Amino acid sequence: MEKKPWGGRFQEDIDEFFEDFSESVSFDQMLYPYEIKASLAYAEALRDAGILTDKEFNLIKKGLKEIEEEIKEGKFIFSKEYEDVHMNIEKALYEKIGETAYKLHTGRSRNEQVVTDLRLYLMDECEELKGLIKDLMEAIVLKAEEYYGIIMPGFTHLQHAQPVLFSHWIMAYYEMFKAHLERLKDYEKRLKISPLGSSAFAGCPFKINREKIAKKLGFKNLTKNSVFAVSSRDFVLEILSILTFIMLDLSRLSEELILWMTQEFGFIELPERFCTGSSLMPQKKNPDSAELIRGKSAVVAGNLFQLITLMKGLPLSYNRDLQEDKPALFLALNNTKKSLKMMKLLIEELKLNKENIETQLKKGYLLATELADYLVTKGIPFRKAHHITGEIVLYAEKNGKTLEKLSLEEFKKFSQAIEEDVYQWLTMENFFKRREIFGGTGYTNVKERLEEAKRELKKL
């Protein structure tokens, strides 16, 4: 068995089972573009510091570029024998250019390599995430415009509460994802920090230019403590937190779509191509796409707690436990990106069943609060008005009537303050006129927010 790069002080070969148990190349090989990118920048820094000659630098550069192409073309074979992506590429470079390849590791440690690769990888992933979130936000705005003016029951405790414009309801999710987009932008301040030059944990002993390396790789700042640089995974925890927030809101939206598609609600239809049937019951049309998003949210939240648990007892500086951060991160990113794409397709294609929604508007005494507010305008304190309205609703329920169908004589049984003008209050038109407050569900306010949202999206 070939000696490991760290095998100088070892007399025994590594156990074959332990070698298989400890490898990470099976999952960290996806970091190869960033390993090569960072290695090229580091090689240039070594040349500038006089460690490499121009000839050696050019040889390393040529070799790394060739390896990159071989990986892209599927010709490169990653081996567990070389443990991780770093050693696999180093070994391949040695086979191409000989001993000069080993000069590249001067003053450098895998501890800083992996954290550099991860930061570079996440910089690209964040750009993709921002694009996917923007796409979903655009789909939400278009759907809100398509059904502008449609009134639906709003809910608290999953019970009919007050009427609301469908556009206003769905735009709540626009606001949620706008916040996630802002979180990602703010996160970049803590992500784009270069750890290269930290070495194993004490700092590089050679005079490399950390600022130049950072600028070349697209970082905005440098880590100011080499121990922190190699041992912290705060930036992984933070992105996993953001991914969890995203998935939680995707899950909530999925739950609404699932409920709205039931026979009991009947608010929406989803395209058959995003649904499945039953292997037993031939009539079924199941919203599996939304259910899977809801299910994947549990996986992403679990990935976050996996890393929290991983980190909670680690002493400084680097520990091999940190190798296990990548599977959780990669899985969370993959699930979140796929879920964002799936939700965009669902929102684009969902259809409202307007007749069913209108039928539901007649249930649940949605305008009861308007009656209480009417009594307030007659000088009755709100708490008392609330109680009187509750009694009126109970009476209407027992008699199978809606509020607006009660006679004035029936109203007056509960309060002499009620006059003929009460019927002007018990209309949808009145309800929405009274909600023309900033952030409310009034027609004009919702329309203005839609226009503002379109302007926001153009600036992104």
PyMOL commands that set and color helices and strands:
alter all, ss='L'
color gray80, all
select helices_A, chain A and resi 7-9+16-22+25-48+54-72+80-82+85-105+110-146+166-191+210-217+226-231+234-260+272-274+288-311+320-349+354-361+368-377+382-398+403-405+408-412+422-425+428-433+443-459
alter helices_A, ss='H'
color red, helices_A
select strands_A, chain A and resi 151-156+159-165+193-194+221-222+268-269+351-352
alter strands_A, ss='S'
color yellow, strands_A
deselect
rebuild
show_as cartoon
